[in-house]
């Protein structure tokens, strides 16, 4: 099983980034896909999620209206489009796959730094 995040980097406040997470080794279409983040000295928090069926989404309050999660089941990839980035969005962003029976897989993360 692999979840490989990409797209992180340094961006100025107000800028945009798109993160990608390429999945392999499991039935991607059966997984609820999530993006978490962990800032320095803080606990990991759920940022956004998209269901396996129906494409329902969830967003943490601080990113609503700025971030958009989407998935392409043909490419086994989940995305996180991030707009109007703020310094407080600086964190390592992790991709997570949630399957039945409590099975969870994690990527290694990609660093997003929002700074002028």
Secondary structure, 3 states (H helix, E strand, C coil): CEEEEECCEEECCCCCEEEEEEEECCCHHHCEEEEEEECCCCCCEEEEEECCCCCCEEECHHHCCCEEEEEECCCCEEEEEECCCCHHHCEEEEEEEECHHHCEEECCCEEEEECC
